[in-house]
Amino acid sequence: MNLLILYAEFFKIGLFSVGGGLATLPFLYRLADTYEWLNPELIGNILAIAQSSPGAIGVNMSASVGFQCAGIPGVLVTAFGLVSPSIIIIIIIARMIQAFKENAVIKLVFSGLRPAAAGLLAAAGFGAISLSLYNGPASVWYAWLKWRECILFALIFFSIYKFKGHPIIYIAIAGVAGIVLGL
């Protein structure tokens, strides 16, 4: 895998994924459609690992993809590619923030970015739910859903809503349930 291609692809993802790490998911699915080294199932596995690992989800996912493609150099290139646009933009904004602090156009730009970020996050959420709970190639209608995964999802969702425990508890429970149930 060419490291320059990896850097360019993740630079584009970092430039346009407004809203945080989960907003990178639609772009990763596009990469899966473009390149043979990535597929939706691998993205689902990477997402699970990235959310369970400490650190920024977007950087964790990019590093995992980089490792799958090119080992340790791929990790460095994809992570740096993802954060490069943010670093550049922050440096530029920091130098100009006082001049444009009360600018009406800047305020309008940010009010336009909020719905874009919400849309990217919603697409990422629906994509993760679909990947986890939907069995597309099923031959009969009752096999369209992955029932064990749906039950685990409902139990975890209810527990989070009802008991409001620490997220690491639910991640550990889901991981153990995945191992026990062979998910």
N, C-alpha and C positions, 0 to 999 in steps of 0.2 A: 504494500500500500504506500502510495506516495505521500510523504508527510506534508508537502505543500498543499495537496488537495485536502487533506484532513484539516489543516490550519484554515484554509479558505472557507471550507464548509462550516466549520464551527465559529469562525469569525462572523459569517452571515447570520448564523443562529444567534450568537451573542448580540448582534446589532439589532435584530428584529424581534427577539423574544422578550417583549415588555411584560413584566408582571412576575418575574421570578423563575425559579427552576422548572416548575411544572409547565410553564408556558413554552418550554423547549420541546415538549412532546410532539406537537403537530409537525415541527420541523424535523424531528427524528423520524417520524413516519414517512415524511417526504424523502428523507435520505434512504430509508428502507426500500422505497419504490425505485430509487435511482441507482443504488449500488447493491451488489450481491453480497457484500460483507455484513449487511445488517438486515434483519427481518423483524416483523411485529412481535413474534414470540420472544426473541432476544431483547427487544425493547421492554417488554413486560418484565422479564427477569432483571434487567438492568434497573428498571424503575423500583422494583421491590428492594433490591440491594441498596440503591441510592437513598431511598427513604428510610431504610433501617440503619444507615451509616451516619456517623456524625459529619457535620459540614453542610455546605450548600448543595441542594439536590441537583441543580443544573451542573455544577462542577463535578459532582460525583458521577452523574450520568455521562457527561462528556469524557471523563477519565476512564470510565468502564468501557465505553465504545472505543476510545483510543487504545486501551490495553488489548481489546479483542482484535483490533486491526493491525497494530504495530508494536505491541509490547510496551515497555517503559518509555521509549521515545514518543510513542503514540499518546500515552497518558499526558506527557508534558506538552505536546503540541496541541492536543484538543482542549485541554484545560486552559492553556494560555490563549488559544484562539477564541474560546468562549468569553473570557474576561477582558480581552484586549479592547473591544469596542467600549465597554463600560469605563475602563481606565482612561481612554482617550477622551470620551465625552465628559467625564468628571473633571478632567484637567481643564478642558475648554470652558465648561460651565463655571468652574471655580474662579477662573480668570475674569469671566464676564458677568457674574451673578449680580454684582452691585449695580451695573449699568441697566440691567433688564429686570430688576427685582419687581417693579410695579408695572411692567409692560403688559398691556391688554392682550397682545398677540400671544405672548408666552403663557399667560393664564388660560387662553383658549386652547392652546396646544396641549397643556396638561389636562384640561377638562376633556379633550378628545382622546387622550391616551388612557384614561381610566376605563372607558367602556371597551377599548381594544384589549387592555390587560384582562378585564373580566371575561371577554369572549375567548381569549387564548386559554385562560385557566378553566373555563367551562368545557372547552373542547378537550383539554387534557384530562379533565375529570371523567367526561363521558367516554373518552378513548380508553382510559384505564379500567373503568367499569365494564365496558364492552369486552375488552381483552380478557378480563378476569372471570366474567360471569356468563358470557355468550359463547356457545359452541356452534359456530357458523356451518361447518360441513356436516352437521347431523342429518341423518336420513329420515328421521321421524320427528314430528312436531314437539313431543315431550322431551326430546333430547337437545332442544335448542338452548336450554339453559344448563349450566353446570350446577346441579342441585346442591352438592356438598359445599361448593364455594359460595352459593347463594345463601345457604343456611349460616355458614361461618360469617359472611358479610353482615347478615341481619343481626346475628348475635353480637358481633363486635360493634356495629352501629348503635344498637340498643344500649349496650353497656357503656359506650362513650357518652351517649345522651343522658342516661340515667345516673351513672355513678361518677362521671367526670374525673376519672383517675388519670394518672400520668400516662402519656402516649407510649412510653417505653414498655409499660405493662401490657398494653394491647398488642404492640408489635411482637413481644415475646410470646404471648398467648397464641397469636396468629401463626407465628413461626413453628411453635410446638405442634399446634393443630395441623399445620401443613405437613409436617413430618409424620405425625401419627396417622393422618388420613391419606397420606400419599398424594397430596395435591401437588 
